[in-house]
Amino acid sequence: SSELTQDPAVSVALGQTVRITCQGDSLRSYYASWYQQKPGQAPVLVIYGKNNRPSGIPDRFSGSSSGNTASLTITGAQAEDEADYYCNSRDSSGNLVVFGGGTKLTVL
Amino acid sequence: QLQLQESGSGLVKPSQTLSLTCAVSGGSISSGGYSWSWIRQPPGKGLEWIGYIYHSGSTYYNPSLKSRVTISVDRSKNQFSLKLSSVTAADTAVYYCARGDGDYDRYYFDYWGQGTLVTVSS
C-alpha cells in the first residue's frame, strides 16, 4: 500500500508565492496530480503529469517533483485560489489509487 | 465536453446496500484507455478513492472497502454503478464519479460529477 502526506494548512499573502507539498513512496515512480476544491464543489484538476495544466487553468499553477516529494506552486496567489488542495497518484503496486489528506490554503 | 452525473438514493439504512449510478454523456464509456472511478468525501474530511473499472471490465478496489464494493458498467446505457454493502454511519459521504486517465507514470481524474450526498441513518 501507499500513503500520501500533505500539510493540513498553509497560508500565503495575496500576490506572493506558495508551495504545497505531497510526500509518499509511490511518488518515486509516479507523478502526482493536483486538485483544487472549493466549498460545496467537486474537485478540479489543476496539474497532472510532469507539469501539465488542463485547459482553463491559469499559468500561475505549476508542478514539480523530486524524490518522494511532489510540489504544487502558485506564483502570485489570488484571493480565488483559497481552497483545499489534494494530491493523488497510483500506489506503489501501480494498480490502486491514493489521495493525500488535503491542504487548506488561506490567502491573507 | 464530457459530463458525468451521479444518481441514486440519498438515504440508506444501516446494514443495507448503497447503490449509485453515474451517467456519462458527451463521450462513450467504452472509449479505450480510460477508467471510471468512484470517490467519496465524508463531511469535513478528505477524498477517498473507492475503486474503478477499466474499459476492459477489469476492476480494482480500495483494500479497505474491497469486501463490500462492486463497480459495474452498463455500456448500453453509457453508465457505471457502485454498490456498497453493509453500510454504517461511517459511509455517510458525498460520492463522486470521475473519469481516470494516465500513462505508465501518471494517473489523474480529469472529469468529475457534481457529487451526491448519501446519508446512512435509520
Interface residues (C-beta under 8 A of the other chain):
Chain A: S1 S29 Y30 Y31 S33 Y35 A42 P43 V44 L45 Y48 G49 P54 Y86 N88 S89 R90 N95 L96 V97 V98 F99 G100 G101 G102
Chain B: S37 I39 G46 L47 E48 W49 Y52 Y60 N62 P63 Y96 G100 G102 D103 D105 R106 Y107 Y108 F109 D110 W112 G113 Q114 G115
